[in-house]
């Protein structure tokens, strides 16, 4: 699918700033969260899926059907070991 989550480096010119584009959400992404200690980008989609992206390798680690409707919120606990997601369902 087309990229619907993009990562940009804002310190370089915009024409060269896009460093990654991910397309793990068939109907589009609705929320994202970044874990700097684990180098993970976590995204939630309109179809209820939650995707984990490895920012070192720039690849999808997993996609989980977490909800039946769009993911509206993502949160990690302080130890970065528990992910919570909230949805319209």
Phi and psi restraints in degrees (value plus and minus 20) as a CYANA .aco file:
   2 UNK   PHI     -87.8   -47.8
   2 UNK   PSI     133.6   173.6
   3 UNK   PHI     -85.5   -45.5
   3 UNK   PSI     106.8   146.8
   4 UNK   PHI    -147.5  -107.5
   4 UNK   PSI     -14.5    25.5
   5 UNK   PHI    -151.2  -111.2
   5 UNK   PSI     102.2   142.2
   6 UNK   PHI    -143.7  -103.7
   6 UNK   PSI     127.2   167.2
   7 UNK   PHI    -137.9   -97.9
   7 UNK   PSI     109.4   149.4
   8 UNK   PHI    -141.6  -101.6
   8 UNK   PSI     122.9   162.9
   9 UNK   PHI    -114.7   -74.7
   9 UNK   PSI      91.3   131.3
  10 UNK   PHI    -103.1   -63.1
  10 UNK   PSI     -21.0    19.0
  11 UNK   PHI    -114.5   -74.5
  11 UNK   PSI     -22.4    17.6
  12 UNK   PHI    -140.4  -100.4
  12 UNK   PSI     147.1   187.1
  13 UNK   PHI     -76.2   -36.2
  13 UNK   PSI     121.9   161.9
  14 UNK   PHI     -73.6   -33.6
  14 UNK   PSI     -52.9   -12.9
  15 UNK   PHI     -86.8   -46.8
  15 UNK   PSI     -37.4     2.6
  16 UNK   PHI    -139.2   -99.2
  16 UNK   PSI     -17.0    23.0
  17 UNK   PHI     -97.8   -57.8
  17 UNK   PSI     -41.9    -1.9
  18 UNK   PHI     -94.2   -54.2
  18 UNK   PSI      97.0   137.0
  19 UNK   PHI    -123.3   -83.3
  19 UNK   PSI     -36.2     3.8
  20 UNK   PHI    -180.0  -140.0
  20 UNK   PSI     130.1   170.1
  21 UNK   PHI    -160.2  -120.2
  21 UNK   PSI     110.1   150.1
  22 UNK   PHI    -140.9  -100.9
  22 UNK   PSI     125.8   165.8
  23 UNK   PHI    -146.9  -106.9
  23 UNK   PSI      28.0    68.0
  24 UNK   PHI    -106.4   -66.4
  24 UNK   PSI     -18.9    21.1
  25 UNK   PHI    -140.6  -100.6
  25 UNK   PSI      85.7   125.7
  26 UNK   PHI     -75.3   -35.3
  26 UNK   PSI     -56.7   -16.7
  27 UNK   PHI    -124.9   -84.9
  27 UNK   PSI     -14.9    25.1
  28 UNK   PHI      89.3   129.3
  28 UNK   PSI     138.4   178.4
  29 UNK   PHI    -112.5   -72.5
  29 UNK   PSI     129.1   169.1
  30 UNK   PHI    -139.5   -99.5
  30 UNK   PSI     -42.3    -2.3
  31 UNK   PHI    -176.0  -136.0
  31 UNK   PSI     131.1   171.1
  32 UNK   PHI    -157.4  -117.4
  32 UNK   PSI     138.3   178.3
  33 UNK   PHI    -166.8  -126.8
  33 UNK   PSI     121.1   161.1
  34 UNK   PHI    -139.3   -99.3
  34 UNK   PSI     111.8   151.8
  35 UNK   PHI    -125.6   -85.6
  35 UNK   PSI      81.9   121.9
  36 UNK   PHI     -87.9   -47.9
  36 UNK   PSI     -49.4    -9.4
  37 UNK   PHI     -93.9   -53.9
  37 UNK   PSI     -48.2    -8.2
  38 UNK   PHI    -126.5   -86.5
  38 UNK   PSI     -22.2    17.8
  39 UNK   PHI      35.9    75.9
  39 UNK   PSI      22.6    62.6
  40 UNK   PHI    -133.7   -93.7
  40 UNK   PSI     114.5   154.5
  41 UNK   PHI    -124.6   -84.6
  41 UNK   PSI     107.6   147.6
  42 UNK   PHI    -136.0   -96.0
  42 UNK   PSI     108.6   148.6
  43 UNK   PHI    -149.5  -109.5
  43 UNK   PSI     127.7   167.7
  44 UNK   PHI    -137.1   -97.1
  44 UNK   PSI     123.7   163.7
  45 UNK   PHI    -135.1   -95.1
  45 UNK   PSI     149.8   189.8
  46 UNK   PHI     -86.5   -46.5
  46 UNK   PSI     -42.0    -2.0
  47 UNK   PHI    -111.7   -71.7
  47 UNK   PSI     -17.0    23.0
  48 UNK   PHI      74.5   114.5
  48 UNK   PSI     -17.7    22.3
  49 UNK   PHI    -104.7   -64.7
  49 UNK   PSI     130.2   170.2
  50 UNK   PHI    -138.9   -98.9
  50 UNK   PSI     107.1   147.1
  51 UNK   PHI    -134.8   -94.8
  51 UNK   PSI     121.0   161.0
  52 UNK   PHI    -131.1   -91.1
  52 UNK   PSI     105.9   145.9
  53 UNK   PHI    -136.7   -96.7
  53 UNK   PSI     110.4   150.4
  54 UNK   PHI    -102.7   -62.7
  54 UNK   PSI      93.8   133.8
  55 UNK   PHI    -100.5   -60.5
  55 UNK   PSI     -33.5     6.5
  56 UNK   PHI     -97.8   -57.8
  56 UNK   PSI     -63.6   -23.6
  57 UNK   PHI    -115.3   -75.3
  57 UNK   PSI     -30.0    10.0
  58 UNK   PHI      34.6    74.6
  58 UNK   PSI      32.0    72.0
  59 UNK   PHI    -163.6  -123.6
  59 UNK   PSI     140.0   180.0
  60 UNK   PHI     -95.2   -55.2
  60 UNK   PSI     106.9   146.9
  61 UNK   PHI    -110.9   -70.9
  61 UNK   PSI     -62.7   -22.7
  62 UNK   PHI    -180.5  -140.5
  62 UNK   PSI     135.1   175.1
  63 UNK   PHI    -153.9  -113.9
  63 UNK   PSI     102.6   142.6
  64 UNK   PHI    -140.8  -100.8
  64 UNK   PSI     108.8   148.8
  65 UNK   PHI     -94.5   -54.5
  65 UNK   PSI      75.4   115.4
  66 UNK   PHI    -111.4   -71.4
  66 UNK   PSI     -47.7    -7.7
  67 UNK   PHI    -162.4  -122.4
  67 UNK   PSI     150.2   190.2
  68 UNK   PHI    -114.9   -74.9
  68 UNK   PSI     -39.0     1.0
  69 UNK   PHI    -141.7  -101.7
  69 UNK   PSI    -196.9  -156.9
  70 UNK   PHI     -81.6   -41.6
  70 UNK   PSI     121.1   161.1
  71 UNK   PHI     -96.9   -56.9
  71 UNK   PSI     105.5   145.5
  72 UNK   PHI    -127.4   -87.4
  72 UNK   PSI     -38.3     1.7
  73 UNK   PHI    -173.7  -133.7
  73 UNK   PSI     126.2   166.2
  74 UNK   PHI    -154.5  -114.5
  74 UNK   PSI     122.5   162.5
  75 UNK   PHI    -170.8  -130.8
  75 UNK   PSI     125.5   165.5
  76 UNK   PHI    -133.5   -93.5
  76 UNK   PSI     125.4   165.4
  77 UNK   PHI     -92.0   -52.0
  77 UNK   PSI     149.9   189.9
  78 UNK   PHI     -83.1   -43.1
  78 UNK   PSI     -46.3    -6.3
  79 UNK   PHI    -104.8   -64.8
  79 UNK   PSI     -24.7    15.3
  80 UNK   PHI      41.2    81.2
  80 UNK   PSI      14.5    54.5
  81 UNK   PHI    -135.8   -95.8
  81 UNK   PSI     -34.0     6.0
  82 UNK   PHI    -146.3  -106.3
  82 UNK   PSI     106.3   146.3
  83 UNK   PHI    -124.5   -84.5
  83 UNK   PSI     111.2   151.2
  84 UNK   PHI    -135.9   -95.9
  84 UNK   PSI     122.1   162.1
  85 UNK   PHI    -150.2  -110.2
  85 UNK   PSI     127.1   167.1
  86 UNK   PHI    -143.4  -103.4
  86 UNK   PSI     129.6   169.6
  87 UNK   PHI    -161.0  -121.0
  87 UNK   PSI     148.5   188.5
  88 UNK   PHI     -91.9   -51.9
  88 UNK   PSI     -34.2     5.8
